[in-house]
Amino acid sequence: METYGRILLIAMPIFLGLVLLEKLYGWAVKKHPFRTMDVLSSLSSGYTNIIKDVLGISVSILTYGYMVEHWALYKVESTIWVYIIAFIALDFSGYWVHRLSHQINFFWNKHAIHHSSEEFDLACALRQSISSFVNLFTIFLLPAALLGVEPKVIAIVAPLHLFAQFWYHTIYIGKMGILEHIIVTPSHHRVHHAMNPIYLDKNHGQIFIIWDKLFGTFQEELPDVPPVYGITRPVQTWNPIKINFQHLWLLIKDAYRTNNWKDKVRIWFMPTGWRPADVIERYPVYKIDDPYHFQKYAPEASVALRTWTWIQFLFTFALINYFFINIAKIGTPNIFVYGGFLFLCVFAYTELMDKNPYAWAWEALKNAIGLFLIYQNGWFGMSETMPWGTVVLASYFVLSSIVVALFARSLTFYSSQRLSNV
């Protein structure tokens, strides 16, 4: 937990810098629009994912350590080869987990967040799940377990394997010659993120494209079929916490509403997107039928709102850095209190991004809790080392409540004006 937090202290500013460099390149050189809210939604999703991972809020039904201890047939010596085997095993496992997440209704919920952006850029790589609390797929690491690869090796290689999937989320790198036959390239992954019918559910590989070619899920990017990004049931929100549970909530409602008891059970295991016939008729859900003609989600946002959202985002970034630096000192159970507060920060400012007139209530709740935590424990020990820090925090919480209330007032006025003109 603490070690992973230290790794993220280095990785976070690097990823943030690369995301902004790519967007600035696209804006300045390629004359592409800089969709601020989409970028901030993606980056905020990254916040929620790393906080969940650092807190370790998930369990495995079958642990890798158990498999090694009880099922290993051979012991690979601790050389460079054990790390190569671990990397290949992780990639093989990742392919199947990824593929099943696209093919089964229940498992799609944990992956929908990654495809929810209607842009394809480095920022969308950070849209990772927080909705998976039970890991059912450790079994796919069986090849490594049979070879006796130690759990500590997997623990070292896994973050490297994950970070290595960041770079190919871009439209600015074309096809890469011979590498197209070996590794996953931006061209391959553009296909994977597209909702064109010919591209759907293709190219599930994470590092090696070989798995897709072996198991029949490969699709080349076609020059006459430009990829259109997003999902056919668009999320229509910037709030990453809502996005993480949207599909699950739909499954729960459909299972409750259908009159067919068989459908109440099988809905969870049917192909992704399947709904009971009686529910489709009574409760239709908007779906994009023509990927070439649809309106991207983009509520109008003033310069003031975009600027304030950046301020909220960067202040949350500072709070996360303090959390990771002091995680050992904060200790249990306070790390979960702090983590929960960070989730509330993201929820509150992304509600304002969605122009929800009730965003002020979430902001007020967040700031009231923040002020209480300063009063109760000096913001998790900050008052002992940086007394001025708690003054800055308290001032921010008060100011933030006022600013968001003003935004919410203008949103309410705007909504009432629209209704009066209908």
C-alpha positions, 0 to 999 in steps of 0.5 A, a space after each residue: 500500500 505505502 510502496 504503491 503510493 510512493 510509486 504513484 507520487 512519481 507516476 501521477 505528475 508524469 502522466 498528467 504532464 504527458 496528457 496535457 502535452 498531447 492535448 496542447 499538441 493537438 490544439 496548437 498543431 493539429 487544430 483539434 478542439 481542447 475538450 476541457 471537461 472530457 479531459 478533466 473527467 478522465 483525469 478525475 477517473 484516474 484519481 478515483 482508481 488510484 485511491 481505490 488501489 492504494 486503499 486495497 478495496 478489493 478481495 480475491 476469491 482465489 489468491 495467486 499465492 494459494 495457487 503457487 503454494 498448492 499447484 506449482 509443478 516447477 520452480 523457475 529460478 529467480 533470473 531475468 526469465 522469471 520476470 519475462 514469464 511473469 510479464 507474458 503470463 500477466 498479458 495472457 491473463 489480461 487478454 482473457 479478463 479484458 475479453 470477458 469484460 466485453 462479452 458478459 453483461 455483469 463484467 461489462 460494468 467494471 470496464 465500461 468506464 474505460 470506453 466511456 469517453 467520446 474522445 481517444 487520447 492519453 487522458 482516456 487511458 486513465 479511465 479505470 474501474 473502481 466498481 470491481 470489489 471481488 477479483 474472480 479472474 486470478 485463475 488466468 494466472 495459472 500458467 505462472 503459478 504452475 511454473 512457481 513464479 513467486 507472488 512478489 515477482 507478480 507484484 513487481 511486474 503488474 504495475 509495469 504491465 499496467 503503465 505500459 498500456 498508457 502510450 497507445 491511447 492516441 490518434 497522433 501515431 499512425 501504423 508502426 510497420 512490423 510492430 503491428 504484428 507483435 505488440 498492441 499499437 495505437 492503431 490496434 487500440 483505436 479499433 478497440 475503442 471504436 463503436 463502429 459495428 466492424 470494430 466492436 469487441 475487437 483487439 483485446 490484447 494489452 501488450 501483445 496483439 498475438 493473443 487476438 490473432 490466435 483467438 480470433 478477435 483481431 481487426 485491423 484499422 481500415 483506412 476507409 472506416 475512421 473509428 468513432 469513439 465511445 459506447 453505444 449507450 452513452 453515459 452522458 455525464 462527466 461524473 466518473 463515480 456515476 459512470 462506474 455504476 451506471 451499467 450495474 444499476 441498469 442491470 439491477 433495475 431490469 432484473 427487478 422490473 422483468 416479469 420473467 423469473 428466468 430473465 431475472 437470473 440470466 440477465 447477469 450472464 447474457 452477452 453485454 447489452 442484453 435486456 429482457 424483452 418486456 423491459 425493453 418495451 416498457 423502459 427503453 434506453 437511448 442507444 446510438 444506432 448510427 455512430 457517424 451521426 450523433 451528438 457528443 455529450 458536451 454541456 455548454 461550460 463558460 470560461 469561469 466554470 472551466 477555470 473553477 473546475 481546474 482549480 478544484 481538480 488541482 486542489 484535489 491533486 494536492 490533497 491526494 499527494 499529501 495523502 500518499 506522502 503521509 499514508 503510514 502516519 495517517 494509519 488505519 482506519 483514518 486512511 479510509 476516511 481520507 479516501 472517502 473524502 477524496 471520492 466526495 471531492 471528485 463527486 462534488 466538482 464533477 456534478 458541477 461540471 454536469 451543470 447539476 443545479 444541486 451540485 451546491 449541496 454536494 459541495 456544501 457537504 464536502 466542505 462541512 466534512 472538511 472543516 470538521 476534519 480540520 477541527 477534529 484532528 488538524 487534517 490528519 496531522 497537518 497542523 503539527 508540521 504545517 500549521 499554515 496548511 490547515 488555514 489554507 484548507 479551511 479558507 478553501 473550503 469556505 471559499 469553495 462553498 460560496 463559489 459553487 453556490 453562485 454557480 448553482 444559482 446561475 444554473 437554477 436561473 438558466 434552467 428556469 428561464 429555459 422552462 419559461 420559454 418552452 
